[in-house]
Amino acid sequence: LDDKKELTLDEFNFYPNPSNGEFNLQFKGKGKPTEVRITDINGKEIYREELQGFSGSYDKEINLSDAPKGIYLLQVIQGARATNKKIIIE
């Protein structure tokens, strides 16, 4: 099994980027257990949300305004697949 497969989402939006730590995240995908995870560039997790009963549509404001300024990695994970995007907090 190749665990490097990219997760394909029908829609994937986050804005504003860069932000002051508050941003909106929207995505649509398969309705199965999903994890939203944000880590710093050293891999330290600063946000995690597990969506066991994920309906296939996600639309939420995430507030990381307490996080230090910098570059973060936003991951949407389903099983062995993930989508990665860079977020900038300034």
C-alpha positions as CSV (number, residue, x, y, z in Angstrom):
1,L,0.0,0.0,0.0
2,D,1.4,3.4,-1.0
3,D,0.7,5.7,1.9
4,K,1.9,8.7,-0.1
5,K,-1.3,9.0,-2.0
6,E,-2.8,12.5,-2.2
7,L,-6.3,12.9,-0.8
8,T,-8.5,14.3,-3.4
9,L,-11.1,16.8,-2.2
10,D,-13.9,18.2,-4.3
11,E,-13.3,21.7,-2.9
12,F,-10.6,23.0,-0.6
13,N,-10.5,26.6,0.4
14,F,-8.9,28.4,3.3
15,Y,-8.8,32.2,3.6
16,P,-7.4,34.6,4.3
17,N,-3.8,33.3,3.8
18,P,-1.7,34.9,5.2
19,S,-3.8,35.6,8.2
20,N,-3.5,36.8,11.8
21,G,-4.3,33.3,13.0
22,E,-8.1,33.4,12.3
23,F,-9.1,31.8,9.0
24,N,-12.0,29.9,7.4
25,L,-11.5,26.4,6.2
26,Q,-13.9,24.7,3.8
27,F,-13.7,21.4,2.1
28,K,-15.8,18.7,0.6
29,G,-14.9,15.0,0.3
30,K,-16.0,11.5,1.0
31,G,-18.1,11.0,4.1
32,K,-15.8,8.9,6.2
33,P,-13.7,9.6,9.3
34,T,-11.6,12.6,8.7
35,E,-8.9,14.5,10.7
36,V,-7.9,18.1,10.4
37,R,-4.4,18.7,11.7
38,I,-2.2,21.7,11.8
39,T,1.5,21.5,12.7
40,D,4.4,23.9,12.8
41,I,7.4,23.5,10.5
42,N,9.0,21.3,13.2
43,G,6.1,18.9,13.2
44,K,4.6,20.1,16.6
45,E,0.9,19.8,16.5
46,I,-1.0,23.0,17.4
47,Y,-4.5,22.0,16.2
48,R,-6.3,18.7,15.8
49,E,-9.9,17.9,15.1
50,E,-11.2,14.4,14.6
51,L,-14.4,14.1,12.6
52,Q,-15.7,10.6,13.2
53,G,-19.2,11.2,11.7
54,F,-17.9,13.4,8.8
55,S,-20.8,14.2,6.5
56,G,-18.6,15.1,3.5
57,S,-18.8,18.9,4.0
58,Y,-16.7,21.0,6.3
59,D,-17.0,24.8,6.9
60,K,-15.5,26.3,10.0
61,E,-13.5,29.2,11.3
62,I,-10.3,28.1,13.0
63,N,-8.6,30.5,15.5
64,L,-4.9,30.1,16.0
65,S,-4.3,33.6,17.0
66,D,-2.3,32.4,20.1
67,A,0.1,30.6,17.8
68,P,3.5,32.3,17.1
69,K,3.9,33.9,13.7
70,G,5.3,31.6,11.0
71,I,4.5,28.9,8.5
72,Y,2.3,26.0,9.4
73,L,1.2,22.8,7.6
74,L,-2.6,22.2,7.3
75,Q,-3.5,18.6,6.7
76,V,-6.8,17.0,5.9
77,I,-6.4,13.2,6.5
78,Q,-8.7,10.3,5.6
79,G,-7.2,6.9,6.2
80,A,-3.8,6.6,4.6
81,R,-4.4,9.7,2.3
82,A,-3.7,13.3,3.1
83,T,-3.8,16.7,1.5
84,N,-1.2,19.3,2.7
85,K,-1.4,23.0,2.4
86,K,0.8,25.8,3.8
87,I,-0.7,28.4,6.1
88,I,1.1,31.6,7.0
89,I,0.3,33.4,10.3
90,E,1.7,36.9,10.5
